[in-house]
Amino acid sequence: MNYQQILETAAQEASLLAGSGTVASYIPELAKVPPERFGMALIALDGQVYATGDAGERFSIQSISKVFLLALAIRLVGEDLFERVGKEPSGNPFNSLVQLEYEHGIPRNPFINAGALVLTDVLLEHLPDAKSAVLDFARRLSGSPDLEYDAAVAASERATGFTNIALANFLKAHGNLRHPVEQVVDAYFHHCSLQMSCLELARAFLFLTNHGVLPNTGERLLSVSQTKRLSAILLTCGFYDEAGEFAFRVGLPGKSGVGGGIAAIMPGRWATAVWSPEINHYGNSVRGMKALELLTTWTGESIF
């Protein structure tokens, strides 16, 4: 399979959609990102690396970081986690207060904002420094010891994140946050500000492709069952209320972020990541989704 040619051709085809979305402007720092950026990478379990465009440029991964939070939380508390957060698709915007009120403070799944706030609270309960733990975990998965949070993005989110703060207060009112709201949202905003490249994201997702085992060391991070459950949530909940569309068009478990990134896995084969900052009204990268659709169509590789 000529993955390199496929990536390059998919990038060219997806470029025809330039201007179809908009850069996330509700976080002021993200609004500064040049909209024409595009990168894509695929890393196979045998170590082969394929990349095109701006695949080596780091960007704010935003909600893709929730995958790292979920993996850590499952490692710490196992199935007990799902007493505090659900595992069903939301069908609503990722920051819906209405849904959280209707469901009495139990977030629908770990990948909407309220769910990630609960995950952050779990990490704060079991780790001495949740911010450092998530950063160290991402460094370990990606093999990049110099990964950092973007302080400017974290501050920008803190200055404008009134809805997320409202969600945290609502969770607190329902007894589903055990730490001070300020502490939880500070850690959460830092997690979202993590900067990674497509190459680093693809490598970081390889342990999910490999049924919970880090390919380079053989270390098991999650059991086969835990990996299956996390991957299922990626498929059904990884794209907010556009998860069905992504499954229909692309057919891979994956996670998006409003920074324009998408990471996805083909279990047993490879992990891929794409970045294009222009997103649609659901919060998903327009060109990124198209490029991944072409990847699975042309390779004939998906989970279906």
C-alpha positions in Angstrom: 0.0 0.0 0.0 1.5 3.3 -1.0 0.4 5.4 2.0 2.7 8.3 1.1 1.1 8.8 -2.2 -2.4 8.4 -0.7 -1.7 11.0 2.0 -0.3 13.5 -0.6 -3.3 13.0 -3.0 -5.8 13.2 -0.1 -4.2 16.5 1.0 -4.5 17.9 -2.5 -8.2 16.8 -2.8 -9.0 18.2 0.6 -7.4 21.6 -0.3 -10.4 22.2 -2.6 -12.4 22.7 0.6 -10.3 25.6 1.8 -12.5 28.4 3.1 -15.4 26.0 3.8 -14.9 26.3 7.6 -13.7 29.0 10.0 -10.8 29.0 12.5 -12.2 28.8 16.1 -12.4 32.4 17.1 -14.1 32.1 20.5 -10.7 31.3 21.9 -8.7 34.4 20.9 -5.4 32.7 20.7 -6.7 30.1 18.3 -8.0 32.8 16.0 -4.4 33.8 15.3 -3.6 30.4 13.6 -3.2 30.7 9.8 -6.3 29.0 8.2 -4.3 27.5 5.3 -2.2 25.2 7.4 -2.6 21.5 6.7 -0.7 18.5 7.9 -1.3 14.8 7.9 0.7 11.8 9.2 0.2 8.0 9.4 2.4 5.7 11.5 2.2 2.0 11.1 2.7 -0.5 13.9 5.8 -1.8 12.1 7.3 1.7 12.6 6.9 3.0 9.0 6.2 6.8 9.0 4.3 8.7 6.3 3.7 12.4 6.4 2.7 15.4 4.2 2.3 19.1 4.6 2.7 20.7 8.0 2.7 17.3 9.8 5.6 18.4 12.0 4.2 21.7 13.2 2.7 21.7 16.6 -0.8 23.1 17.3 -3.3 23.2 20.1 -4.8 19.8 20.3 -7.7 21.0 22.5 -10.3 18.2 23.0 -8.0 15.4 21.6 -6.3 15.7 25.0 -9.5 14.2 26.5 -8.3 10.8 25.2 -5.3 11.0 27.4 -7.4 12.0 30.4 -9.8 9.1 29.8 -6.9 6.6 29.4 -5.3 7.8 32.7 -8.7 7.8 34.5 -9.5 4.2 33.4 -6.0 3.1 34.6 -6.7 4.7 38.0 -10.3 3.7 38.7 -11.4 1.3 36.1 -15.1 0.7 35.5 -16.0 2.8 38.6 -15.4 5.8 36.4 -18.7 5.3 34.6 -20.7 5.8 37.8 -19.8 9.5 37.4 -19.8 9.9 33.6 -21.9 8.1 30.9 -20.8 6.5 27.6 -23.6 7.5 25.2 -23.3 9.9 22.3 -24.5 13.4 23.2 -26.5 14.5 20.2 -26.0 18.0 21.6 -23.2 20.6 21.4 -20.1 19.7 23.4 -20.7 22.5 26.0 -24.4 22.0 26.5 -25.7 23.2 29.9 -29.2 22.0 29.1 -28.2 18.4 28.7 -26.2 18.4 31.9 -29.2 19.9 33.8 -31.6 17.3 32.2 -29.3 14.5 33.3 -28.8 15.8 36.9 -25.1 16.5 36.7 -24.0 13.2 35.1 -22.2 14.1 31.8 -23.4 12.0 28.8 -19.9 10.9 27.9 -16.2 11.6 28.7 -15.6 13.6 25.5 -18.0 16.4 26.0 -16.7 19.3 28.1 -18.6 18.4 31.2 -17.3 14.8 31.0 -13.7 16.0 30.6 -14.2 18.2 33.7 -15.2 15.1 35.7 -12.2 13.2 34.3 -10.0 16.0 35.4 -11.5 15.9 38.9 -10.8 12.1 39.0 -7.1 12.8 38.1 -6.9 15.5 40.8 -8.2 13.0 43.3 -5.6 10.3 42.6 -2.5 12.1 41.4 -0.4 14.7 43.2 -0.2 16.9 40.1 -2.8 16.3 37.4 -1.4 18.9 35.0 2.1 17.4 35.1 0.8 13.8 34.9 -1.2 14.4 31.7 1.8 16.2 30.2 4.2 13.4 31.2 1.7 10.8 29.8 1.5 12.6 26.4 5.3 12.9 26.3 5.7 9.2 27.0 3.1 8.2 24.4 4.5 10.4 21.7 8.2 9.9 22.4 8.6 13.7 22.6 10.0 14.8 26.0 9.8 18.5 25.1 6.0 18.7 24.7 4.5 21.7 26.6 1.3 23.4 27.4 0.8 26.7 25.6 0.5 29.2 28.4 -1.0 31.8 26.1 -3.8 29.5 24.9 -4.5 28.3 28.5 -4.8 32.0 29.6 -7.0 32.8 26.7 -9.3 29.9 27.5 -9.4 30.9 31.2 -10.3 34.5 30.2 -13.2 33.5 27.9 -14.3 30.1 29.3 -17.4 31.2 31.0 -19.5 28.3 29.8 -17.0 25.7 30.9 -16.8 27.4 34.3 -20.6 27.3 34.4 -20.5 23.6 33.6 -18.0 23.0 36.4 -20.2 24.9 38.9 -23.2 22.9 37.8 -21.3 19.6 38.3 -20.2 20.9 41.7 -23.8 21.7 42.7 -24.7 18.1 41.8 -21.9 16.6 43.8 -20.0 15.4 40.8 -16.9 17.5 41.4 -14.9 16.8 44.5 -12.3 19.6 44.1 -12.7 23.3 44.0 -14.1 24.6 40.7 -11.1 26.9 40.1 -8.7 24.0 40.5 -10.6 21.8 38.1 -11.0 24.3 35.4 -7.4 25.5 35.6 -6.2 21.9 35.0 -8.7 21.4 32.3 -7.7 24.6 30.4 -4.1 23.5 30.6 -4.9 20.0 29.2 -6.7 21.6 26.2 -3.7 23.9 25.5 -1.3 21.0 25.0 0.6 21.4 21.7 1.4 18.5 19.5 2.1 17.8 15.8 0.4 15.3 13.6 3.4 13.1 13.8 3.4 13.2 17.6 -0.4 12.6 17.8 -0.3 9.6 15.5 2.5 8.1 17.5 0.7 8.8 20.8 -2.4 6.9 19.5 -0.4 3.8 18.6 -1.0 2.1 21.9 -4.7 2.1 21.1 -4.0 0.6 17.7 -1.9 -2.0 19.5 -4.7 -3.1 21.9 -3.3 -1.1 24.9 0.4 -1.9 24.5 3.1 0.7 23.7 4.7 -0.7 20.5 8.2 0.6 21.1 8.6 -0.9 24.7 6.0 -3.6 24.9 4.6 -2.0 28.1 0.9 -2.6 28.6 -0.9 0.6 29.5 -4.5 -0.6 29.2 -6.0 -4.1 29.2 -7.4 -5.4 25.9 -10.9 -4.9 27.4 -10.2 -1.4 28.5 -8.8 -0.5 25.1 -11.8 -1.9 23.4 -14.1 0.2 25.6 -12.1 3.4 25.1 -12.0 2.8 21.3 -15.8 2.2 21.3 -16.3 5.6 23.0 -14.0 7.2 20.4 -16.2 5.8 17.6 -19.5 6.8 19.1 -18.6 10.0 21.0 -15.3 11.4 19.5 -16.9 14.0 17.3 -19.5 15.6 19.4 -22.9 15.6 17.7 -21.2 14.7 14.3 -20.0 11.3 15.5 -22.4 9.4 13.3 -21.3 11.4 10.2 -17.6 10.6 10.9 -18.3 6.9 11.4 -20.4 7.0 8.2 -17.7 8.8 6.1 -14.5 7.6 7.7 -15.2 4.5 9.7 -12.5 4.8 12.3 -12.5 5.5 16.1 -11.1 8.9 16.5 -11.2 12.2 18.3 -11.3 15.8 17.1 -10.4 19.2 18.7 -11.5 22.7 17.8 -7.9 23.5 17.1 -8.5 21.7 13.8 -6.8 18.4 14.7 -8.2 14.8 14.4 -6.5 11.6 15.5 -7.8 8.2 14.5 -6.8 4.6 14.7 -7.1 1.5 12.4 -6.8 -1.2 15.1 -3.9 -3.6 14.5 -2.6 -1.5 11.6 -1.8 2.1 12.1 -2.7 5.5 13.7 -3.2 8.7 11.8 -3.6 12.4 12.6 -4.5 15.4 10.5 -4.6 19.1 11.2 -6.4 21.8 9.3 -7.6 24.8 11.5 -10.8 25.6 9.6 -13.7 23.8 11.5 -17.4 23.4 10.8 -20.2 24.4 13.2 -19.9 21.1 15.1 -16.2 21.9 15.9 -14.6 19.4 13.5 -12.0 20.1 10.9 -13.6 20.3 7.4 -10.5 19.4 5.4 -9.3 17.0 8.0 -12.5 14.9 7.8 -12.4 14.9 4.0 -8.7 13.7 4.0 -9.5 10.9 6.4 -12.5 9.9 4.3 -10.3 9.6 1.3 -7.7 7.7 3.2 -10.1 4.9 4.3 -11.9 4.9 0.9 -8.7 4.6 -1.1 -7.0 2.1 1.2 -10.1 0.1 1.8 -9.1 0.0 5.5 -11.7 0.8 8.1 -13.2 -1.1 11.0 -16.2 -1.9 8.9 
